[in-house]
Amino acid sequence: MRPYISLRFFYVLALALAFPVLDMLAAWLYGIGLAQAGLLRILRDFSIAVVALLCLWTVRIPRLLMVPMVVYFVFVAIYLAVGLVKAVPVGIALPSAGTLVLPVLLLLAGYYCLRFERELHAVLAVWILLGLISTVFGAWEIRHTEFWINTIHLPEYMVDVKRVDLGLDPDTQLPWNFYRNMEKERRAAGLLAASLAQGAFLAAVSVMALASLARRWRLAAVLLTGVLGFGIWQSATRGAMIVAGIGMFGVLAANSGVLRTRRGIRWLAAALLGVTALGLLYQSIDSSLSGSDSSTVGHWNALFRNLEELSQVSVFGDGVGRQGAIAAQSRAAVIGGGEGAFFSIAFQLGLPGALVFLWYYGNCIRLLAAADGGGRGLAWALAALLVGFATTFVTSEHILTLSGMAAPWLMAGGAARVARLSRVRRTDVNGE
């Protein structure tokens, strides 16, 4: 009998194909005169919310996830009302609330749509292909900045559609994160039209590919990881380099099939690779610690301000829309220094709300680490990836973005669902 392919899988496959290239496509469409191109982003976001709600309504979710999810949703709902009472404009409050719950919505969408091992592999294959194309394209566009300005018309799209007004280069009107430094040395933006998203996407795909392909095609998995690693390096995203390093360390140290030898030797090999990676990243680490680049100085200043003002929200938050990227871009009055997902959540929902999010995040890691019954495959790699992304919590709001984080969150939901259904099938077969 031919395997059944559901509409929900076609939806998540379309989403997997679309989100890495949506900004570039929408910007090009907007640039050639299609003013409605911005609706593509709204349709994407709305569809994710609808699918997540369907999951909550129709699917049994493990208590380990369900309880913190519900508590977190309650916090967001309460402080959304607080923000509106404090006269935060609806156009800021509602998108800010959507940003806060995005990690939960994406995981629920993956949990609802991805139910079989073959579906996980099909989606991952799409991302591997897009990752390779994005790496090659990044090597080209990094030397052809005019492509973004004259062909894609990204500056107009950023200002008119995405409402990005701050953080743009005054000469090109491209985001400052297209450049490594004040001398405007380019960073690869790839198909995702954003260097930070490019780095995070490639980091996630490289670790998942290494874990999934290592047992059957070990050499191909290593080579593929190397190519995608080059793409991460092109993006000059230090956070993504750290995430990829931690993820690969987890895959190599575990019984993943990459190193088919004793546990002690696997750990030693992983440690040696870690030291090698630190050596390759020495220049970036040194510039960060010494504060010799403006990006690092900005991160440190934001971190110190966040720590200084955190006591204001130790019990109660200031309301949704009083912090975060959307509020900052709208030039609304905000509290805290910004730039950290943990602080963004804490200033809006209070420190208890931020701790609830960490509860949810930690439970995701626990569930994934135990999902494959010790097989140390894709689910284990996703757990390692989430540990890696946790290193960005106090310096970046990247964990709350869609373009860079959709891949790990969707796949995490799918891996958790596949593991649960596999246990149910084994129970039915054994008659327990």
C-alpha positions in Angstrom: 0.0 0.0 0.0 1.3 3.5 -0.9 2.1 5.7 2.1 -0.6 8.3 2.9 0.5 11.9 2.4 -1.6 14.4 4.2 -2.4 18.0 3.4 -0.8 19.1 6.6 2.5 17.7 5.4 2.1 19.6 2.1 1.6 22.7 4.2 4.7 22.3 6.2 6.7 21.4 3.1 5.5 24.6 1.4 6.4 26.6 4.6 9.8 24.9 4.6 10.4 25.9 1.0 9.0 29.4 1.5 10.4 30.9 4.7 14.1 31.0 3.7 13.4 32.9 0.5 10.3 34.8 1.3 11.9 38.2 2.2 14.0 38.2 -1.0 11.0 37.2 -3.1 8.7 39.7 -1.5 11.2 42.5 -1.8 11.7 41.8 -5.5 7.9 41.6 -6.1 7.5 44.9 -4.2 10.3 46.5 -6.2 8.8 45.7 -9.5 5.5 47.3 -8.5 3.4 44.7 -6.7 2.4 46.7 -3.6 0.6 43.7 -2.1 3.8 41.7 -1.8 3.9 42.4 1.9 0.8 40.3 2.4 2.9 37.2 1.8 4.5 37.7 5.3 1.1 38.3 6.9 -0.4 35.2 5.2 2.6 33.1 6.4 2.4 34.3 10.0 -1.4 33.9 10.1 -1.2 30.3 8.7 1.3 29.4 11.4 -0.9 30.7 14.1 -4.0 28.8 12.7 -2.0 25.5 12.4 -0.7 25.9 16.0 -4.2 26.5 17.3 -5.4 23.4 15.4 -2.7 21.4 17.1 -3.7 22.6 20.6 -7.4 21.9 19.8 -7.0 18.4 18.2 -3.8 16.8 19.3 -2.7 15.4 22.6 0.5 17.2 23.6 2.9 15.8 26.2 2.3 17.4 29.6 6.0 18.2 29.8 5.3 20.8 27.0 1.7 21.5 27.5 1.8 22.9 31.1 4.6 25.5 30.5 3.0 26.4 27.1 -0.4 27.2 28.7 1.2 29.1 31.6 3.3 31.1 29.1 0.3 31.9 27.0 -1.5 33.2 30.1 1.4 35.5 30.9 1.4 36.9 27.4 -2.4 37.4 27.4 -2.3 39.2 30.8 0.5 41.5 29.9 -0.9 42.2 26.4 -3.9 43.6 28.3 -1.5 45.5 30.6 0.3 47.0 27.6 -2.9 48.1 26.0 -4.1 49.7 29.2 -0.7 51.6 29.3 -1.6 53.0 25.9 0.8 50.9 23.9 -0.6 51.1 20.3 -2.3 48.0 19.0 0.0 48.0 16.0 2.9 47.5 18.4 1.3 45.4 21.1 -0.2 42.6 18.9 3.0 42.0 16.7 5.1 42.1 19.9 2.8 39.4 21.4 3.2 37.4 18.3 6.9 37.6 18.5 6.9 36.4 22.2 4.8 33.3 21.4 6.5 32.5 18.0 8.8 29.8 19.4 5.7 28.0 20.8 3.7 28.4 17.6 6.4 27.1 15.4 6.9 24.0 17.6 3.2 23.3 17.6 3.0 23.7 13.8 5.8 21.1 13.5 4.1 18.8 16.0 0.9 19.0 14.1 2.2 18.6 10.6 5.2 16.2 10.9 4.2 12.7 12.0 6.4 10.2 10.2 10.2 9.7 9.9 10.0 10.1 6.2 8.4 13.5 6.5 11.2 14.7 8.8 13.7 13.5 6.2 11.9 15.1 3.3 11.7 18.5 5.0 15.4 18.3 6.0 16.3 17.4 2.4 14.6 20.6 1.3 16.6 22.6 3.8 19.9 21.0 2.9 19.3 21.9 -0.7 18.3 25.4 0.1 21.3 25.7 2.5 23.7 24.6 -0.3 22.2 27.1 -2.7 22.2 29.8 -0.1 25.9 29.2 0.6 26.8 29.4 -3.1 24.6 32.4 -3.7 26.1 34.1 -0.6 29.6 33.7 -2.1 28.4 35.6 -5.1 26.2 38.3 -3.6 28.8 39.2 -1.0 30.8 40.7 -3.9 27.7 42.2 -5.7 26.0 44.4 -3.1 24.4 46.4 -5.9 22.2 43.3 -6.5 20.3 44.0 -3.3 19.8 47.6 -4.2 19.1 47.6 -7.9 17.6 44.2 -8.6 15.9 43.2 -5.3 15.2 46.7 -4.1 15.7 45.5 -0.5 16.0 49.0 1.0 12.5 50.1 -0.1 11.1 46.8 1.1 12.8 47.1 4.5 11.4 50.6 5.1 8.0 50.5 3.4 6.9 46.9 4.2 9.0 45.6 7.2 8.9 49.1 8.8 12.6 48.9 9.6 13.8 52.5 10.2 16.7 52.1 12.6 20.0 50.3 12.0 20.3 51.1 8.3 23.4 52.2 6.5 22.8 55.9 5.4 24.5 55.4 2.1 22.9 52.2 0.8 19.9 51.9 3.2 20.8 48.3 3.7 20.8 46.9 7.2 24.1 47.5 9.1 24.3 43.8 9.7 25.1 43.3 6.0 28.6 44.6 7.0 31.3 43.2 9.2 32.6 46.6 10.3 32.5 50.3 9.7 34.7 49.9 6.6 31.7 48.1 5.1 33.3 44.8 4.5 30.3 42.6 3.4 28.8 39.6 5.2 26.9 37.0 3.2 23.1 37.4 3.4 22.3 34.5 1.2 18.8 33.5 0.2 17.4 34.7 3.5 18.4 38.3 2.7 19.8 38.7 6.3 23.3 37.7 7.5 22.1 36.8 11.0 19.3 34.6 9.7 21.6 33.0 7.1 24.1 32.0 9.8 21.5 30.6 12.2 19.7 28.7 9.4 22.9 27.1 8.1 24.0 26.2 11.6 20.7 24.4 12.3 20.7 22.6 9.0 24.4 21.6 9.2 23.9 20.0 12.6 20.7 18.2 11.7 22.3 16.9 8.4 25.3 15.6 10.2 23.2 13.7 12.7 20.7 12.3 10.1 23.1 11.3 7.4 26.1 10.1 9.4 25.1 6.4 9.9 24.5 5.7 6.2 26.6 8.3 4.4 29.3 9.4 6.8 31.7 11.0 4.3 28.9 12.8 2.6 27.6 14.1 5.9 31.1 15.4 6.9 31.6 17.1 3.5 28.1 18.6 3.6 28.8 20.0 7.1 32.0 21.5 5.8 30.3 23.3 2.9 27.6 24.7 5.2 30.2 25.6 7.7 31.8 27.8 5.1 28.5 29.4 4.5 28.3 30.2 8.3 31.7 31.7 8.1 30.7 33.9 5.2 27.8 35.3 7.2 30.3 36.3 9.9 27.6 35.5 12.5 29.5 34.7 15.7 26.4 33.4 17.5 25.7 30.9 14.7 29.3 29.7 14.8 29.0 29.0 18.5 25.6 27.3 18.0 27.0 25.1 15.2 30.0 24.3 17.4 27.9 23.2 20.3 25.6 21.2 18.1 28.3 19.4 16.4 30.1 18.7 19.6 26.9 17.1 20.9 26.5 15.0 17.7 30.2 13.9 17.7 30.4 13.1 21.4 27.2 10.9 21.2 26.8 7.6 19.5 25.6 9.2 16.3 27.5 7.2 13.8 30.0 9.9 12.8 32.8 8.5 15.0 32.3 4.7 15.2 34.5 4.1 18.1 34.6 4.0 21.9 32.9 6.7 23.9 36.2 8.0 25.4 37.7 8.4 21.9 34.6 10.1 20.6 34.8 12.6 23.5 38.5 13.2 22.8 37.9 13.7 19.1 35.0 16.1 19.8 37.3 18.1 22.3 40.1 18.3 19.7 37.6 19.6 17.1 36.4 22.1 19.6 39.8 23.4 20.3 40.4 23.6 16.5 37.2 25.6 16.1 38.3 28.0 18.9 41.5 28.6 17.1 39.7 29.4 13.8 37.4 31.8 15.7 40.3 33.4 17.6 40.1 36.7 15.7 36.3 37.1 16.3 36.6 36.1 19.9 39.4 38.5 20.5 37.6 41.4 18.9 34.5 40.6 21.0 36.5 40.5 24.3 38.5 43.6 23.5 35.5 45.6 22.3 37.3 46.6 19.1 34.2 46.5 16.9 31.1 48.6 17.3 28.7 45.6 17.4 30.3 44.1 20.5 30.3 47.5 22.2 26.6 47.8 21.5 26.0 44.3 22.9 27.9 45.1 26.1 26.2 48.4 26.6 22.7 46.8 26.1 23.6 44.0 28.5 24.7 46.4 31.3 21.6 48.5 30.9 19.4 45.4 31.0 21.0 44.2 34.2 20.8 47.6 35.8 17.0 47.9 35.1 16.0 44.3 35.6 15.0 44.9 39.2 12.1 47.0 37.9 10.4 43.9 36.6 11.5 41.3 39.2 7.8 40.7 40.0 5.6 42.4 37.4 6.3 43.2 33.8 5.8 46.5 32.1 3.4 45.2 29.4 3.7 43.7 26.0 5.1 46.2 23.5 7.2 48.0 26.0 10.4 46.2 24.8 11.6 44.2 21.8 12.6 44.9 18.2 9.1 45.9 17.1 8.8 48.6 19.8 12.3 49.8 19.1 11.8 50.1 15.4 8.6 52.1 16.0 10.6 54.6 18.1 8.2 53.9 21.0 9.3 54.5 24.6 10.9 51.3 25.8 12.6 50.1 29.0 15.8 48.1 29.3 18.6 48.0 26.8 17.2 45.6 24.3 19.1 43.0 22.2 18.5 40.0 24.5 15.6 37.6 24.1 15.5 36.8 27.8 15.5 40.5 28.8 12.9 41.3 26.1 10.6 38.7 27.6 11.4 39.8 31.2 10.8 43.5 30.7 7.4 42.8 29.0 6.1 39.8 31.1 8.2 40.2 34.3 11.0 38.0 35.5 8.4 35.2 36.4 7.2 35.2 32.7 10.8 34.9 31.5 11.4 32.0 33.9 8.3 30.3 32.5 9.7 30.6 29.0 13.0 29.1 30.2 10.9 26.3 31.8 9.3 25.6 28.4 12.7 25.8 26.6 14.3 23.5 29.1 11.5 21.0 28.8 11.9 21.0 25.0 15.5 20.0 25.4 14.6 17.3 27.9 11.9 15.8 25.7 14.1 15.9 22.6 17.2 14.4 24.4 15.1 11.4 25.4 12.9 11.2 22.3 14.9 8.7 20.2 15.4 6.2 23.1 19.1 6.7 23.2 19.7 6.4 19.5 21.3 9.8 19.5 19.9 10.8 16.1 18.0 13.8 14.8 16.1 14.5 18.1 19.4 14.4 20.1 20.9 16.9 17.6 18.0 19.2 18.0 18.4 19.1 21.7 22.1 20.1 21.3 21.1 22.8 18.9 18.7 24.3 21.4 21.4 24.3 24.0 23.6 26.1 21.5 20.9 28.7 20.7 20.5 29.3 24.5 23.9 31.1 24.4 22.3 33.9 22.5 19.6 34.6 25.1 21.3 37.7 26.7 22.9 39.2 23.6 20.3 38.8 20.8 16.6 38.4 20.2 17.3 35.9 17.5 15.4 33.1 19.3 12.2 35.1 18.8 12.6 35.5 15.0 11.1 33.3 12.3 13.6 33.3 9.4 16.5 32.0 11.5 14.6 29.8 13.9 11.8 28.2 11.9 13.9 25.2 10.9 14.9 24.0 14.4 11.5 24.8 16.0 9.5 23.1 13.3 11.8 20.1 13.2 11.8 19.9 17.1 8.0 19.7 17.0 8.1 17.0 14.4 10.7 14.9 16.1 8.8 15.0 19.4 5.6 13.9 17.6 7.3 11.1 15.7 8.8 9.8 18.9 5.4 9.9 20.7 3.6 8.1 17.8 6.4 5.5 17.6 5.9 4.7 21.3 2.1 4.4 20.8 2.6 2.1 17.8 5.0 -0.1 19.8 2.5 -0.3 22.7 -0.3 -1.3 20.3 1.9 -4.0 18.7 2.9 -5.4 22.1 -0.7 -5.3 23.2 0.1 -3.4 26.4 
